[in-house]
Amino acid sequence: MSDKPVSEMSFEEAMNALETVVGQLERGDVPLEDSIKLYERGAELKKRCETKLKEAEEKVAAITLGEGGIPTGTTPVEGL
């Protein structure tokens, strides 16, 4: 497992770490205590991925279009 805190991971880092956790759990060769820790880390990683995806969706939703559908800037998320 990475020493980097989940809260500092990019979406890609969290997704890769989550895939590793899932792979370890699926193999079933991890002791019970370690499985519990892996499950907890997996839940934390899943939450991080969901948060980063929501942030990206909000940024995309905030893009404003001008005449002819050309992007002209962004609208603050609070204004949506």
N, C-alpha and C positions, 0 to 999 in steps of 0.2 A: 504494500500500500504506500501511496505517496505521503510525504510528510506535509505537503502543502494543505493548508486549511481549505475545506470545501467552499467556504464563503469567498475565497480569493480565486477560485478556478473559473476559467472561461467555460463556455458551453461545451466546447470540444473536449477540454480536459475532463470535465465532469462526466461527459458521455462515455469517454474511453475508460475512465475509472469504473463507471457503473457496469460497462460490459465485462470488465475484468471480474468484478464482484459476482455478477450473475454467473459467469463461467465457473468460478470457484464453487459457488453454491450448487450449481447443476451437476458438477462432478460428484458431489456427495462424499468426498474424501477428507472433509474438513471436520475436526473435532467440534462437538456441540457448542462449547463456549466460543470458539472462533466463528462458528456459523452465526451465532447470535450477534457478535460484533460486526460481522460482514453484512448481515441483514440490516442492522442499524445504520451502518455507513451507506449501504445501498439506498435506504430511505432518504437519507440526507442528500445524497447525490441526485436522486430523482427530483427532490424538491428544488435543488439548485438548477437543474436543467429546465424545469417548468418555469422558474423565475426568469431565467435568461430568455426563454422563448417568449414569455409574456412581454418582456421589455422590448424585444425585437418586433413583435406584433404591434405594440403601441407606437414604435418609431415609424413603422410602415404606414399605420393608420393616420399618422400625423402629417404625412406628406400632402401638401396642397397642390392642386393642379390649376393652371391658368388656362387661357384660351387655347383651344386645340388639344387639350389634355397634356400640355407640357408642364412638368413639375416646376413650381416657382419658389418653393421653400417648404418650411415645415410650420406646423401649428403646435404650440405647446400642448403636451398631453393633457394638462389640466383643463384646457379649453375644449376638449372633446366631449 
